[in-house]
Amino acid sequence: MGPDVPLLNDYKQEFFLKRFPQTVLGGPRFKLGYCAPPYIYVNQIILFLTPWVLGGVGTLLYQLGIMKDYYTAALSGGLMFVTALILQMTNLYAKQKTVRVERMQIQNTLTDEDEFEFSSCVGSETVKFIIPGKKYIINTVFHSLLAGVLCGLGTWYLLPNRITLLYSNIGGTVMIFVFGWVTICIGEYSLIINTATETATFQALDTYEITALMRPFYIFVFIAVDLAHRFAVNTAILEQTNQILHVIFLFLPFLWAMGILPPLDAFFLWGMEQLLEFGLGGSPMSSNTKEIQRVYLFGVFRNPFYPKDVRTVTVFMEKQRRLMKVGVVRRILLTLVSPFAMIAFLSLDRSLQNLHSVSVCIGFTRIFRMVWQNTENALLDIVVVSVAQMLVFNPDLWWNRSLDTGIRLLLVGILRDRLLQFVSKLQFAIAILLTSWTEKKQRRKSTATLITLNVVFFPILLTFVTISALLSSPLLPLFTLPVFLIGFPRPIRSWPGPVGATACVCSDTVYYQQMVPSLAVALQSALAAGSLGLSLPGSHYLCRFQDRLMWILVLEKGFTYCGVNIKGLELQETSCHAAEAHRVDEIFEMAFEHQEHAKILSPNHHFGHILTPCTVLPVRLYSDARNVLSGIIDSHENLKHLKDDFIKVLVWMLVQYCYKKSKTWESPGNADKNKKGLFPENQHSGAVERARPLREEDSFSVDTIEDWTDDSDIFDLEPSGRMKDRKEPGQLGTTPKVPLSIPGSVETQSQDVPQEMSPEDKLYRAVVLGLPAVDKGKQQEVLPPVEFSCCYSELLSIPEEWRTAPVPTSKVNEMRQRFPEEWYHFILSQLDFFHLKEKPSNLLEDLMKDKALKDLYIHGVLSCCFGLFGLDNTVPAPSHVFRAYTGGIPWSVGLDWLTSKPELFQLALKAFRYTFKLMVDKASLGPVENFKELVNYLEEYENDWYIGLVSDLEWQQAVLQEKPYLFSLGHDPNMGIYTGRVLTLQELLVQVGKLNDEAVRGQWANLSWELLYATNDDEERYSIQAHPVLLRNLTVQAADPPLGYPVYSSELLHLPLF
């Protein structure tokens, strides 16, 4: 996308131009986007001016001397209360009338979504359009009462005689009276008629109709100061404040429209946060000893003590050992020495020797708590106050005369916090200004004009930055352009709702779930040692490892603990995501991996970027390696040995399966009883039935119908062509179906044929004209019992139903020739049977000599080969290998039989995947030398590997269980290549950098405004495009849903920092 992509598309521009005037005026809709009768606009104007008219009645009576001021306020308020109730009752009547008529309307999808059909000036549709009404009855009464109080107090606040006493200027009185009533009318309309959508939006949904209270609340704040001035006696400060606020009162509509004043929910959360921070103990701040642990000193010069060329955990830990010693000393000083030293110093203050005042109690209570909760902050503040005390020698100066030590520390703490915010905001603003020109992809047609305006009006920009810092509110870059506004104050986490409650969970989430516990442990050491720099509440960090990006937000920090939230960003990189991730990699490589930092104090080449590298953390996580398997999967030599290796792996797997089952049997005598529970037989016949085996001379081959997927239901007998649609015998319906007779065909159905038949029998009947004749009178054969030469062989016997595959006798004989007898004997020799209480010494020899047992395994192996490869001896193609690995082989009789035995099918699929992994290992590491080495391979696969597909649920479970290795086979259809993916669990270095806190808050503030107010949710909008310096796309991703889309978000993690 080019830099001149529209900030808002045409539809959103029209929508915004309709919404913004409504916000400015408090709710009246004068721009509808379609033609409406004139009375719609006239009615809204009348309702907008109604509070002014009712207040004007009381004002006139007061000015004529008929009523006193407080009676005037009561009269106007009462009239407004009655009027508000009447309006709300009118809305309720209109809604009930509409429901009672039950008029059916056909919605025209071609018209605008908010278009109404008006019938008359006071019709129900007109009333519902102008006065939407309240969702809750209690709000109907409460808001009406509040509207009355607001009108009454507003009348009292804007009495002309009162304003004249404040300013002694008739012109000023007229201005304040006129525009002051405009402000009150805006607040009243938003409260009782129609609530406007606020530009300052914190919650995505206004469930309890709190937004309607926002504008009246700020009006009440101004009125409260006026009331305090009225009843206070000779208070000059209140009079001056009241004069100033009367002027600011006129600009409240501007402040509301620009979104500077926060909504009530955000205001109270922000207020409690500021009270907790500065009234009861400040936010943490680092001391100078913390800088030595970081890769860059103050973000500018490289730390000469930091290890160079950091690539492996072993080398890094060895080189960082000296810095860890410094970190231990720092930790002891901060957690043990400094708090007691500061308490001793404060206890000697002379302010505590006199009679305690309220200010002394507040100041010293705060600092004594702050000594423990924010030791670094307290230490810095005390040092600053002590130095100032030494430099100010004049005892009559207000610093010495009017302030005690506690209040001085409070002022210094506020100044320090706001100064730090000012520097960060100014750095953010300058970064946007410079990169809007230096980054070619950010250079728009309007860029030169915007930069010129910012330079010319730079004092105004500094004023905005200063006000934003004083309010502790974000500096909002509109559409992330160099057009700066003051955002409304909000909590440091920027978003409502509990931490970590929402995330866009997907298959990638599991990788973050696995690594977060280990990352949290690594963060404990880094925070305790000071390696992460200024770790204040509200600090943001970005961690990078391969394709993973972790976003860390510090939410709390106190004495030896820190509370953080960790988010994981998507792994499937878009072009914007990839561009910013590439720049992040460049920054980290320059700091940690390049050996050119041989000079002492070499500069940070990316100074000014919002990301500053801090350190690397050893974290236990999965490394992801992807390889192209060309030359392996398509090698004829490898594929030629695939079937033989599969037979060996399957024999090993079947023996292991039966051996594990035998551990539940106490003796051979109990085997028969237990086998009925473990391997249930056919419930209908009592014995396992088997279809007639194909004669060797039969011309029909099941391989010729593997791709037969006719969807016609003429016969109503063919099985489905997809594995997922297949039904097991026990799931088949029992309702008999009458087959249709086809003209010219021979009817083959007889009354004595059972309704439930095996799938191959149904297939034979469906294509009866193309098959050899079948003897209907011949009954299906019952599988004869197996006679073992060793009584213990039944412990390793496979289930009888696993030997019922419809294969020709010639194939059975052929499998006997191919069966790896030496390998079979070697596997049996590895069994110990420790679980048997009594066993003969020659048990293993007897098992090896039992031909019946071997025949069972021959039949079992042949059944699986029949299902996966068919009956042909051809070398499988790479495409067939891939489909067999994924379980997506085309339908065949053999596969249909195999999938009807779910447990056997899973064993066969698992054996095939092990075989494929063995083929890859043999091609990479060399051939297997002997049986012992082969067993070691298979045991390693079984214990330390998960071999399957990334889409498998078991894959995610294996990641969470921290299997040492995972392997998956993939295919790129565009390039026509097969790929192997290997995850390896190990301790590796994760790179960590600190983000500019105010850059994140500013971009999140714009995101909130753009999506919640302007509803600009275009996926290709300008403000979500890649910005390599601001990391705009990644920052948007890291926002809380529904505005952002992190794939993982942790709950609040409390990290002990001992």
N, C-alpha and C positions, 0 to 999 in steps of 0.2 A: 504494500500500500504506500502511495506517495505521501509526502508531508502535507499536501493540501487536501487531504480527505476531509469532507465536511465535518464540522464539530457536531452538528445536529442534522439528521436527514430532513427532507422536506416535511414529512408528516410530523416529526417531533418539533420542528420549528413552528409550525402552525399551532401545535398543541401548547408549546411554551408561550407563544404570544397570546393565547387565550387564558392561560393559567396565571401568568405573572400580574396582569392588572387586577385579577381577582384577589391575589395575595396582597397587593398594595392597598386595596380598598377594604380588605377585611372579609370579603365574601361575595359582594355583588358581581353578577355575571353579565357584563355589558358587551362582551365579544363572544358570540356563541358559535360562529362558523356556519350558521344557516339563518335564514330569514325567520324572524319571530315577530308577533304582533307588537305594536308600540306599547300597549299596556303592560307588557312584561318588564320593560325598562322603567316605565313610570312607577309601577308598584314597588320596584326595588329602590328607586330614589326616595319615594315616600317613606318606606320602612327604614332606610338609611338615616334620614333626617328626623325620624320620630323622637329619639332621645333628646336631640337639640330643642325640638318644639316643646317637649314636656319640661325639660330643664329651663327653657326660656320663660315658661309660665311662672315658675317659681322665682326666677331671677327678676322678672318684671315686678312681681309683687314685693320683692325685697327692695328693689331700687325705689319703688314708690312709697316705701315705708309702711306698707300694709302688714307685712309679716317679718318676723325676725329671721336671721340667717338659718338657724337650725330647724325652724318650722318650714322654711322654704325647702331645705334639703329633704325633710321628711315627706312633704307634699310631692315633690318631683319624683322621689324614690317610690312612693306608693303608686303614683300614676304609671310609672314604668313597670312595676311589678305586675299590676293588673293587665297592662297591655301585653306584656310578655306571656302571661298565662293565657290570655285570649288567643294570641297567635299560635301557641302550642296546641291549645284545644282545637283550633281551626284545622291544624294539620292532622290531628288524630281523627277528626270528623271526616276529613277528605279521604283518609286512608280507609276508614270503615265503609264509607259510601262506595268507594271503588270495589272493595271486596264484596259488598252486599249485591251490587249490580252484576258482578261476575262477567264483566264484559270481555269477550274473547278478542284479542288483538293478534294480528299476524305480523311478526317482526320482519321488517324489510332489511335484509342483510346488506343491501347496497347503500343504506343511509348511514350517517355518522352514529356512533354508538350512544351519544348522549342527546340525540334529537328527540324532541317531544312534540306531541300534537295537542295544541291548545284550542279549547272550545269557547271559553269566555273569560272575562276579566277576573272572575272569582271562581272559576271552575276547579274541579278537583285536581286536574293535571297542572293547572297554573299554581295552585297552592302547594302541591308537592314539589314542584320545580323550584319555586322561590324559597319555601320553608321546608327543607327535607325532614325536619323533626329529629327528636332524640331516640336513641335505641332503648333507653331505660326510663321508666316512669320517674324514678327518683331523681334522675338528671333533669327531667322536665320541670320538676318543682324547684330543685336546687339552683339550676341555672336561671330560672325566672326570678327567684329570690335574690340571687347574686346580681342580676341585671338591675333590679330595683335599687339595691344598695350602691351599686356603681354609679347609677344615674344621680342618686341623691348626693353622694359624696362628691361626685364630679361637679354638680351644680354649686356646691359649697366651695370647692377648690377654685372654680373659675368665676366667682362673684366679682364684678368689675371694681366695686369699692375696695375689695381685698387686694386685688392686683395693683390698684393705684397706690395703696399704702406701701406696697413692696417696692415699686419703681418710681412713683411720683411722675409718671409720664403717660399722657393720654394715648399717644400713638402706640407705645408699647403695650398698653392695656388692651387696646383694640386688637392688635396682632395676636396677643396671647389668648384673648377671649375667643376669637374666630377660629384660629388654628388649633387651639386647645379642645374646642368642641368637635372639631373634625377628628381628633385623636380619640375622643370618647365615643363618638359615633362608630368609628372603625372597631373599637373594642366591643361595643354593644352588639353590633351586627354579627361579628364573629362568634359572640357568646350565645345569642338567642335566635338569630335568623338562619345563617348558613356559615359554618366554620370554613375558613379558607385553608388551603393547603400551605403549610409554612415552609419557607426555604430552610429554616433551621429545624431539621427533622432528625430525631435520634432513634425512635422506634419505627420499624417498618409498618406496624399496624397500631392504630389507636383504639385499642379494645374498649377502654373505659371512658372514652371521650374527654381525655385530659387536654388535648390540643385546644379545645374551646376556652380553657381557663388561662391560657398563656398570656394573651394580651391584657385581659382584666387584671391579672396578677401584677404586671409591671405598672399599670395605672395605679393600683392600690399602694404600691411601694412609694410612688411620688406623693400620693395623697397622705400617706402615713407621716412623711416628713413635714408636710404642711400642718397636719394636726398636732404634731409634737411642737411645732413652732407656735401654734395658736395658744396652747396651754402652758408652755414654758414661759418663765418670767425673765426678761432681759438676757437672753442667750444670743450673743452676737454670732457665734459659729452656726447656730441653727438658722438664723435669718439669712446669712450669706449662702448657706447650703440651699435653702428654700428658693432664693432668688435664682441661683444657678439651675436648679432642677426645673423651675417653671419654664426656663428657656429650652432645656433639653427635652422637656415634655412635648414640645412641638415637633421634635425630630423622632419621636417614637415610631411613627409609621415608616420612616426611612430605615431605622434600625431593625424593625421587624422584617421589612421587605428584603434587606440585605443579609438577613440571617445572622446578625451579630449577637443578638440576645438569645440565650439558650432556651429550649423548651423546658418545662417544669421538671420532668424526670431527669434530664441531664443536668439541670441547674442544681437540684438538691444533691445528686450524687457528686457533682463537682464541688459543691460547698462543703459537704462532709469530708471529702478527700482533702480539701485545703485546710479545714479545721484540724483534721488528724495530723496533717503534715506540719503545719506551722503553729497550731495551738497546743498540740500534745506531743510533738516530737517530729523533727524534719525528716526529709528523704536522705538516703545515704549519698555520700560523695567520697571519691577516692583521695588518698593522700599521695605525696610525691613518691613514696616508696613503691607504689603500685606500678608506676611507669616502667620500672626496670624489668618487669616481667613481660612486657609487650614487645612485639617485633618492631614497632615504630614508636619513637619518643614523640608524644604530643601529635602523632599522626603525620609528622613531617620528615624526620630523620630516622634512619634505621638504627636500631639499638645494637651497639657493638658487642654487647654481651649475649645477644640472642643467638642460638645455634644457626649456622649457615647450612644451606643445602639440605633441608629437612625432607627426607623421603620415606624412611622406614622407622618403625617404632623403636627398634633397638638402638639405632644411631641417635635418634632424637632424645630418648631417655638418658642416654649416656652423656650427651652434650648439655642437656638441661639440668644436670645434677647440681651444678653450682648455683643456678638461679633458684632452684627449689630450696636451697639452704637459706637464701635471702627471704624467700616466701615464708619459711617457718619462723624466722626472726620477726618478720612483719606481723604475722598472725599472733604471736605471743604479745607483742607490743600493743596491738589493737584490742585484743580480747581480755588481757589481764592487767597490763601496766597502765595503759592510758585511762580507762574508766576510773580506777581508784585515784590516780593523780588528779584528774579533773574534779572529782568529788571533793577531794581535799582542798583544792584551789577555790572552788565555789563556796565551800563551807566557811571560809575566812572572809567572805565579802561582807562589807559593813552594812549593806542593805538588810541583811538578815538580823542585825543586832537591834534595829529599831522596830517600832510597831508596824506590823505587817499590813500593807494595803492590798487592794484587789490586784493592782498591777504587779506588785511583788509576788503575790501568790501565783498568778498566771505565768509570769516570766520564769520563776525558778522551778515551778512544777514542770513546765515544759522542758527546761534544760536538764533537770535531774533525770527525767525519763529519756531524754535524747542522748544522754551520756551512754546509756546501755543499748538503746534501740538503734541509734545512728552514731556510732562512736566517731567515725571519720568526720562526719558533718560537725558534730559538737566540738571536736578538737580544732578544726579549722576556724569555726566561729569564735571560739574562745581566744585563739591566737590573734584574730583580726581585732576583736574588741580590746584586748590587752595592749596591742600596738597602738590603736587609736587613743586609748586612755593615756598612754605614755606621751603621745605627740600633742594632745590637746591640754595645754597648761592653764588656760583661762578658766577659772572656776565658775564664772558667770555665763559661760556658753551654755546653750540649751542642752547640749549633749551631756554635760556634767550636772546641770541644775535640775532639769525636768525628768531625766530618765534614770531608772535604776539599771543594774547590770542585766537583770532578766529581760527587760524590754529592749535593751541594746542588742542583746543576743538574738531576740526575735526579729528585730529590724534587719540585722546583718544577715540572718538566715533567709528572710524574704528577698533581700537585695541580691544575695548570692544566687538563689534559685532563678530569679527573674533575669539576672545578668547572663547566666548560662543559657537560658532559653533565648535571649536576645541574640547572642552570638550564633547559636545553631540556626535560628530562623533567618538571620542575615546571610549566613553561608548558604542556606537553601535557596533564598531569593537570588543571590548572585549566581549560583549554579544554574538556575533556570534561565536567567538572562543570558549568560555566556553560551550555554549549550544550545539555546534556540538559534544561534548563528553558527557556532563552531561545528556542531553536528549537522552535516548536510541533510540528513533525512528528517531533521526537525525544522529545517528552514522553510517557513511558509511565506506567502506573498506579503503577509502583514507583519512579518518579523521585524523588518527594519523600522517600521512605524512604531511598533510596540517598544522596541529598545530605545528609540529616540524619546518617546514619551516618558519612559522610566528614568532616563538620564536627566531630562529637563525637570521632571517633578520628583527627583530623588529625595528631597526633604519630606515630601508627602509619603513616599515609600518607607522612609525611616520612621515616620510617625506611625504608619500602619504596623510596622514591625514592633515598635515600642509598645503600642496599645495591645497588640496581640500577646506580647511577652508579659505585660502587666496583668492581663486577664487570664494568663496561662491558657490561652485558646490557640488553636492551630492557625497558621498563616495559610489561607486557602488560595492556591493558584487556579483560577477559573479555567477549566478544561486542560489543566497543567500547562497553560500558556503564561507568559510573563504579565499577567493581569491579576493583581493580588487584592484579595479581600480579607476581612477579619472574620474568621469562623467563630461560631459560638463556643463558649467554654464547655468542656465535656470531660469525663473521667479519663485517666491516662490509658485505659485499655481501649478507648475510642468506641466500643460497641456495647450495646445493652445485652442483657441475658447472662447466664452463668458461663464461666470459662470452659471451653472444650465441649460444650453441649451439642454443637452441630459440626458436621464435616461432610464433604462429598465423598462418601466411602466408595471405594472401587477395589479392584484386584491389587492395585499397588499399595493400598493402605497397610497391608500386612508387613511390608518391609520396614515401615516406620514403627509399627507396633513392636517389632522385634528389637530394633536398635535403640529405642528411647530409654529403656532402663539403663543400658550401658552408657548412653550419652549423658544421662542425668548424673551418674556416678563421676564421669569425667568432668562435668561442669562443676561439681562440688569442689574438686581440687583446684580448678582454674579460678573460680570465684574467690576461694579462700586465699589463694596465692596472689590475687590481684592481676592475673594474666589477661583478664577481659576489660581492663580499664575502668571507666566510669560506669559501674553497674548500678545505676539509679533505677528506682521504679519508673517504668516507662521506657527503659532502654531496650533496643532491638538489636539482635544479632542474627547473622546469616551463616549457616554451616554448609559446607560443600563436600560431597564425596561422590565421585563418578557422576551418575545421572541423578543423584539425590540432593535435594535442597531442603534444609531444615531451617525454619524461622522461629527464633526464640524471643519471647517477650517477658521481661522482668516485671512482675506485678507487685511484689512485696519484698521488702528486705529489712531485717531487724538483727538483733543480737544473735550471731552465729546461725542464722537461717536465711533462706532466700526462697521466694515463691515464683515459679516460672511457668509459662505455657509454651509448649513446643508444638509447632505445626509442620506438616510435611506437604510439599508442593508436588504437583503432578510429575510423573516420570515420562509420559508421552509428550515430547517437546514439540510445540508449534514453532513456526518460524520466529515469532516474537520472543517466545520463551528461550529458544536456542540462541538468539542473538545476544540477549542479556546474560544468559548462562556462560556464553563464550567469553564475554568481558569479565565476568566474575572469575573464571578460570585464569585469565591473563593476570589479573591483579594478584591472585593467590600464588601463581607460579613465580611472578616477579619477587614476591616477598619471601617465599619459602623454598623454592627449588632451584632458582638460577644461582650459579656460583659467581656471578660477576659482582656480587656485593663484597668485594675484597676491601674496598675503601672503608675507612671509619666514618660513621655518620653519613652514609650515602643517602641521597634524598629519595623520598617517596615519589615515584614518577606518576602516580595516580592521585596526587594530592588534589583535593577539591571534589573527588568522587564521593558519593554518599556512603561508600563502603571503605572502611579502613581495616586492613588485616590486623588481627590480634595475636593469635597463637594457633597451634595445632593440638588436637586432643586425641589420645589413644582410645579408640572405641571398638568394641566387639560387634562386628556386623558382617554382612555378606558382601563379598566382592563379586562383580558380575562380569563374566567373560563370555563373549560370543564369537564363535568360529564358523567359517564356511567349511562344509563337509565335502566339497568337491574333491574328487580323487579317492574318497573313502566309500561313500554310499553308492557311487556309480562305478566302483571298481568291480570288474567281473570276477576277479580272484577272491575278493572279499565276499561277494554275494554267493559264490559257489560253495563256500564253507559255512554260509549262514544257517542252512537247514541242519547240517550235522551238529553245529554248535547249539542250535536250538534244542535238538533232541537231548544233548547232554545236560543242558541247563534245566530242561523240563523234567528229566529223570531225577536230577538233584532236588528240584523243587517238590516233586511228588513224594519222594522219600522223606524229605524234611516235613512235609505236611502230614503224612501218615504217622511219622515218628512222634510229632508233637501231639497228635490225637491219641496216640497210644499211652501217653503219660497220664491220661485220665483213667486208664484201666489198671486194675491191681494185679490181675493174673489173666492168662489165656482163657480161663473158664468163664470169666465175666465178659469176654470180648463180644460174644454173640448177643448178650443182653444190651450191651452199650452200643453196639453197632446199629441197632434198631433206632436208638435215639439220635445217634450221630448221622447216620445215613438212612433216612426214611425211604422205604420202598413205595412202589406205586400203590396208592390207596384203593384204587378201583379193582384191580385184578389180583392184588396180593403178591404178585411176582412181576419182575421186570420183563416186559414184552419187547420183542425185537422184530423189526421189519425183515422181510425176506431179503437175504443178501443177494447182491447182484451177481449173476453168473459171469464168469470170465469172458464168455463168448457173446454177452449182450452188447448190442451196438450202442445202447444209450449210455452216455457219460454225464454225470452231474455237473461236470465243468462246463458243458455246453449251455447250461441254463443259468449261469451265475448272474448274468445281467438281465434276466427276465423279470420285468417289473410292470407287467400289464396292469393298468388301473381299472380295466373293465370288470364289472361284477356279474358277468353272465353266469359264470360257474359258481361264484361266491365261495370259492375254495382256496384261491391262491393266497399265500401269506404276503404281508406287506413287504415292500422293497427296502424299507428303512429299519435299522436296528431298533430305534427308539419306539417304533410302532408295533414291534413284535410282542406277542403275548405268550406267556408261559402256559404249559398245558393246564395248570391249575386255574388259570385266569380265563380260559375260553368259556364263552357263553354256553349255556345248556339248552337254550331254546332251539328246537329243531327248525331247520329251514328247508323249504321245498325248492329243489333246483328247477330251473326253467328248462324246458325241452327245446332243443335247437332243431329246426327242420333239416333233415338230411343226416342227422347224427344218430348214433346208436345209443340207446338208453342203457346206462351201466349201473344204475342204482338198484339195489335189492333191499328188501325189508329187513334182512338179518344183518346188514352191515351196521356196526355201532356208530352212534352219532359223533363220538369223539374219536378222532384218529390222529395219528402223528402227521406232522406237516408234510413229510415226504409222500405219505399215502395219498394225501389230498392232492399233492402235485401230480402224482401218477394218474389219479382219476381225472384231473383237469386236462391233461394232455394224453388221454387214453388212446386216441387214434394213432399217435406216433410212437407208442411203446409196445413192447412184446406183449403177448397175451398173458393174462394173469389168471391163475387157477383160483376162482372164487371159493371153491369148497375147501381149499387148504387153509388150515388155521395157522395163526402166527406162532412162531416158535417161542418156547419159554427158555430163558437162559439157564443152562444146566448149572448145578452147584459146583463150586471149585473144591477140588480135593488137594489139600496141601500135604507135602511130605514132612513138613515141620509144623508142630502144633503152635509154635510162636509166630508163624508166618501171618496168621490172621491179624496180628498187631500192626502189620505194615500193609494190609490189604486195602486197595483203593475201593471206593464205593462201587457196587455192581452197576448202577445206572450210568457210570462213567465209561462203561465198556460196550455200550449199545449203539454205537455209531454205525450207520448202514454202509459199510465198506466191503468191497469184494474180498474173497478169500485170497486171491493172488496178492493183494496189497498187504494182507496180514503176513503172508510168507515173505514178501519183500522187506517188510519192516523187521522181521526176525533176522534177516541177513544184515540190515543196517544198524540194528540195535547195538549200542556200545557196551558190550558185556563186561569188558575189563573195567570200564568207568563205573558201571553199575556195581560190580563187586567192590571196587575201591570205596564207593560211597557207603555201602553196607558195612565195610570194615571200620568206618569212622564212627559208627554208632556205639554207644556204651551201655544203654539200657540200665542206667543206675537206678531208675525208679522202680525196677522190678525187685521184689523181695527175694525171690528164689529164681535162679536162672542157671542152665547148664553151662559148663565151661566152653563147649563147642557150639554155642548158640549162633554165632556169626557164620561159622562154616556151614551149619545146617540151613541157614537162610540163603546163603549163596548157592547151595545145591538144589534148592526148591525151584523146579522148573515151572510149576504152576504159578508161583509168585512172580517169576520173571515174565510169564505170559500176560499176567494182569497188567504189568507196567508196559509191555509191548502194545497191548490193546489201548491203554490209556494214552500213551504217546501218539499212537496212530490216530486216535480220535481227535486229538488237538491239532495234529498236522493236517488232517482231513478238513478241519474247520478253518484253519488259517491259510493253508496253501492249496487246498484241493487235492486231487489224486495224481496230478501230473508231476513229473520229476524235473520240470524245467527250472532254470535259475530265475528266481524272482526279480522283477524289475525294481528300480529305486522307488517308483511311484507306489508299487504294491507294498514295499517295505514301509514306506511312510504311512500308508493307510492302515497297515497292520499295527504299526506302533501307536497310532492314534485311535485305533478301534473302529475305523471307518471303512472296513472292507466291504465291497459290494456283496449283495445277498447271494447265498448259495445254500444248497441242501445241508452241506456239512457245517457251515456257519450257523444256520438256523438250529441245527441240532445242538451245537456247542453253546449257543447263547441261551438255550433252554435249560442249561445247567450252569446257573450264574456263578457258583463257586469255582467250578472247573474253568469256566471262561476267564474269570479273574486271574486264576493261577496261570493259565496259558498266556494271557496278555502280559502279565508280570514277567513270565519267563522270556517272552519275546523281547520285551524292553531290556531285560538284563542281557540278552543275547546281542542286541544291537549295541549296547554300551560296551560289551566285551569286544565286538568287532571294531569299534572306534579305538578302544585302548590298545588292541593288538596292532592296529595300523599306526598308532602313535608311538607306542612303547616297545613294540616287538612282539614276536609270537610267544605263546604260553609254552613253557619248557616241559612241564609234567603235570600230573593230576593234582598234586599238592598245591601248586601255584594257581591252578584253575579254581580249586576250592577256596583258596585265600581270596581270589577275585570275587567269587560269589558271596562269601561271607562278609566281605567288605561292602558289597552292594546292599546286602540285607541289613547290616547294622549301621552303616555310616552314610548311606546314600538314600535319596528318594529319586527314583527314575520314573518319570511320567511326563505330564503336560502341565504347562503353566496355568491352564484353565481348570485343572483339577482342584477340587476342594482339598484333597490330600496334600497338594503342593503347599497351600496356605498353612495347613496344619503342620507340615514339616518345617516350614519357616518359623512358626511360633514355637515349635518344640526344639528349634535350633539343631536340626540335623546338620552334621558337618558339611555335607555336599548335596547338591541337587542338580539333576541333569534333565534337559528337555530337548526334544527335537522339533524344529520348526521348518517352515517352507515359505519362501518369498515368491509368490506367483508372478510378480512383475519381472523379477530378474531370473526366475526359473532356477533358483539355487536352494539347497537344503542347508540349514544352519543348526549348530549345536550350542546350547546355552548351559553354562556351568556356574552355579553359585557356590562360593567357598566361604565358610564361616571362619573368620580370623580377626585378630586385633590389628586394626589399621588406623592410620592417621586421618582425622577429619579436620579440615581447615575451617577456622572460625574468624569472622570479621564483624566489626561493630558498624551499625548503620546510623546515619544521622537521624536522631529521633524525630526532629521537627520535620524533616523531609517526608518521613513515613506518615506522621500525623497530618501534614498538609495534604498529601495525596489521598489519604483516606477520607479527609474532610471533603475534598472535591468529589470523590467517589460517592460519598453519601448524598451530597447535594445533587449530583448528576443523575443518580439512579432513583433516589426517593422523591426528588422534587421535579426535575426535568424529565424523568422516566426515560433517559437515554440509554437503553439497554442493547444498542446495536453492537454486535460482536466485532465489527470492524471499525468502531468509533476511534477517533484520534487519541483519546485519553487512555486507550488500552494498548496502543501500538508500542513497539519496542523503543526504549530509551536507554542506551548503554550506560549513561551516567546516573540517571535518576532511578534506574531499575523499575520503570513504571509498570511493566507487565507483571513482574514478580510481586511487586507491592500490591497490586490489585488482587492477584491470586491469594495472597496471605490474609486478606481481609476476611472477617467472619461471614459465613453464609447468612442471608442469601446474596449479599453483594459480592463476596469473594467465593473462591472455590478450592480451599485446601482439601487434600484427600485424607488428611489426618489432623486431628487436634486433640491434644492431651488435656486432661483435667489439670487443675492447679497442682503442681508438683512442689512439695516442700523439701528443699535441699538443705541438710545440716552442713554448716561451714565450720566445724571444729578444727 
